[in-house]
């Protein structure tokens, strides 16, 4: 099965071969069963794989002929994306996901139709992001889309203080990068207006991904806006911890997160192996405890290890060992008073 999928992945199929295969397969629809059986036998393919190739070949062929922004182009890109997900070609699927994003922005549909298309695109993207090696990074970037801040940074670095130059670069950037900037706004608007439950996956990705910790403020803002319409243990944990600073309530929500992590098909990475699922749950819990510890340290100068162990839901000995390792790894300005079981936070004042 895997060998067949690798052999017939979209990246290895030429347009000519796809067209030929599409013609042959379409002929079978009109009753030429003998050709279907001969083709299936010669390629050593099961009938359901042949049907999958029919969908892929038709999508590739139509995507080459369809006009930009047309319904045919959208249908072709959707078919190609789904075929690559079924074939587990994650690199190609990620590339076509970006193509689909641009095609939706260029489409001439109504705003409601574009909202529906973006909603389906964000849902289908979860299959890619939770299977791609760099999926967690891509998920945060795709849902938040930091193109606007990158464009502003480029304008600041590349332009002098001349008003005319600023104006020209503004219009140039609006023409070339306008769709991408709008894409950032539209994606967050799509999540907040039509599918707020996707905040669960965005929040989980930010918690477990140290490279995207700088996106916490944007995620918290979205959680606050949607707290009256949607809430689950993962988003509630972040709200209780970083908005209301209710550590006991945050710890209670963290306990509820375990059941969510075990039952959610994406968060457990499609695995039914208990060892793999438990490893993913423990990884999430470790990063969540780091959030609790860092937040608690920011608002306290002296921390009782017994109280901290209770807030981390850990035995005292394990909490002390965990704090020592965290202080060393994070290079925090802190030390442990073993006689009183206290963590002392020190502040380094800048030299004048």
N, C-alpha and C positions, 0 to 999 in steps of 0.2 A: 504493500500500500504506500509506504513512504517513498519507495523507489519510483513508483508511478507518479506520485505527486511531484517529486523532484524533477522527473523527466519532462513533465508537462506544465511546469510553472510558466507564468506569463512572460518572464524575462527570456525564456528560451524559445518562445513561439514567435515566428516571423509573421508579418502581416499576410504574406502570400500563403503560407501554410495554414493560417487561421481562416483565410477566405476559402481555401480549398476544402478544409474540414467543415466549414459552415455550410458550403454548397452540398457536400455529401450528406451531412446530417439533416439538412433541410429536405433533401430528397426522401429521406426515410419517413418524414412526416406525411408525405403523400402516398404512403403505402408500400414503399420499396423495402420490405422487411429483409429480403435476401441480401441486399447490399449492407444493411445494418449488421446482420449476423456475420458476413464476411469481413467487414471492417473491424468489428469487435474481436473476431477470431485472429485477424492478422496483427492487430495492435496489442492483443492479450489484455484487453480492458473489459471490465464489468460494464453492463449497460448503464448503471447509474453514473459511472465515471465518464462514459461517452456523452451522457446528457450534460454533465458539468462542463465538458470541453465544448459542447455546442453553445452553452451560455457564454463561456469565455471568448470563443472565436467570434461570436456575433457582437459581443461588446467591443472587442478590439477593432473589428472591422468598422462598426458604426462610429467609434470614437475618431477614426481617421477621416471620415466623410462628413460628420455633423458640423454645422456652423457653430461658431462660438456663441455661448449664451442661449442656445436653442434647447428645447426639451429633449431632442434626440441626443445631444451631447451629455446632458444630465443623466438620461437613462443608460447611456453607454458607460459612463464613468461609474455609476452605481453598480451595474452588472459586473464590470471589471473588478471593482473593489471587493464585492462579495465573493467573486470567484477566487481572488487571491487570499481572502480570509479562509475560505474552505480549503484551499491548497496549502495553507500555513506559510505563505510567502510573505513574511512580515515586513521585510525591507521594501519590497515592491508595493505592498499595501499602504505603508506609511507615505511613500511618494505619491500614490494615487489619492490618498486622503487629502493631501495638500492641493492636488489638482482639483479635486471635487470642491474643496473649500473656495477656491478661486472661481470655479465655474458657477457655484451658487451665488457668489457676489456679483457675477456678470450677467446672471440670468434676468430675463425680462418679466418674471412672474410678479404677482402682487406681494406686498409685504407679508401677508399671512402665509402665502405659499413659501416664501423664503424662510420664514420662521419655522415652518414645519420641516423644511429640508434641513435646516441647521440642527433642529432637534433630533432628527433621525441620524444625522451625521455624527453628532456628539455621542449618541448611544452606541452606534456601530464602532466608533473609535475605541471604545473600551476593550473590544476584542483584540485590537492591535496593541494598545498601550500595555495591557497586562500579559502580553506574550513577547513583545519586542525587548531585546536586551537593555535598551535605553528608554523603555516605555514610561517609567515614572518621571523622568526629566521631560520627555515629550508631552506627557499628559498635562503637567503644570503649565508648560509654555503654550500648548495648544488651547487650553481652556482660558488662560489669562491673556496670552498674546502680547508680549512686551514690545511690539514693533513701534508703538508711539514713543516710548521713552528712548528707544534706540535712535529713532529719527531725530528727536530733539537734541540728543547728545551729539549726533553728527553735525547738526546745524550749529551748535555752540562751538564745536572744535574747528569746523571748516570755514566759518564766516568771521569776518572782521566786524567792526562796529559801524560799518557804513549802512545807512538805512536802506539805500537802494539794493545793496547786496542781500540784506535780510529779506527784503520783499521778494526779490527774484527767487531766492532759495525757498521761500515759503510756498510760492506758487508752483515751483518745480517739484517740491516734495509733495504738495497736495495732488498734483497730477499723477506722479509716479507711485507714491506710497499711500495715496488716499484710500484705495480699497483695502489695504492691509490695516490702516488705522481704524477704518470703519469696522473691519472684521473683529478687532479687539473688543470694541464696544458691543457689537452685535452678539458675540459669543457669550459675554457675561449677561447681556440682556436676555438672550435665549434661555440661559440657565435659570435666571431669576424669574422670568415671566412664564416659562413653559415647562421646565423640568428641574425644579430646585433640588430634587433628590440626588442629582449628580454632584451636589456639594459634598456628599459623603466621600466620594472617590477623590475629589480635589483636596479635601481636608486630610484624608489618610495619606495621600502622596506627599503633602507638605510636611506632615508629622514625621514620616519615615525617611525623608530625603533631605540630608543636610545641605546639599548643594542648592536647594530651593527654599532655605529658611528665610531668605529676604523677601519672599512672597507672602509671609504670614499676615502682614497688615491688610493686604488686598483680600485674602481669604476671610479674615475676621470681619472686614467691612461687609462682605457678601452674606456672611452668616448672621450678622446683626440685622441686615435688611430683611432677611427671610425667616427670622426667628418666630414670627407670628404665623407663618404659613407652613413651614417645614422644620422639623427637628428630629434628630436621631441621636443615639449615644455619642457618636464620634463628633458631630458638630456641636452637641451640647457640652461635651468635655472641653472643647476649645473656648466656647463662650463663657462657661463657668470659670475657667482658669484665667483667660487673658482679657476678659471684658469685666466680669464681676469680681474676680479675685476671690471666689468662694472655693477654697481648697478642699474642704470636706465634700461639698457637692460635686466638685470635679472628680474626686476619688470615687465617689459613688457611680458617676457616669462611666468612669474608666472600667469599673467592674462589669458594667453592662456591655461594654465594647467587645468583650470576649465572645459572647453569643453572636454578635453581629459578624465578627471576623470569621467565625466557624461556618456560618450559614450562607454568607454572601459568596456567590460563585466567582466573582472577580477578585475579591480581597483574599480568598484562599487559593487563587491562581489555578482554578479548575482542577485542583488536586483532591483525591479521596484518600490519600495516604495520611494517616494520623500523625506520623512523624513530621511530614512536610507542613501540615496545617499547624501543628503545635509550634514548629520553628517560626512560622510567619507570625503567629499570635505573640510569641515571646519577643520577636523583633519589634513589633508594634508597641508592646508594653514597655520595652526598654527605652524607646525613643519618647514615649509619652511621659515616662517618669523623668526623663531628662528635662522635658518642658516644665514639669512641676518643680523640679529642683532649681532650675535656672530662674524661674519666676519667683519662687520663694526666696532665693538668695538676693534678688534685686530689691526686695522690700524689707529685708531683715539684716541686721549686723551680727547678731548672735543667734544661732539656731540650735535648739535642743535635738540631739540625735534621736531620742525616744519619740519626740513629737514628729520629727521628719520621717522616722520609720513607719509611724502610723499613717501618715499622709501618703507614703509610697506603697503602703500595703505590703510591707516586708518585715521579717524579723530584724531585731536590733543588730545582731552580728552581721547579717547579710547587708543591711542598710549601711553600716559603717564601712564595710569592705567596698560596697558599690560607690559610696561617696568618695573614698580615697582614690579609687580608679578614675572616677569622673573628674576629680580635681586635677589629677596628673594629666589626663588626656586633654582636658579643655584649658589647661594652664590658667586656672582661676587663682585669684589672689585670696587664698583661704588656707586655714590650718585647723587641725583638729586638736582640741583639748581633751586628752584621754581621761584625765582625772574627773572632769565634770561632764564628759560626754557631750561636748558642745563643738559646733563648727563656728569658727570666728572668721568673719569676712573682713578683709582689710581693703582699704581704698588707697590707691597710689595717686598722690597729688602731682600734677605736672611741675617740673622744675622751672623756675623763673630765671 
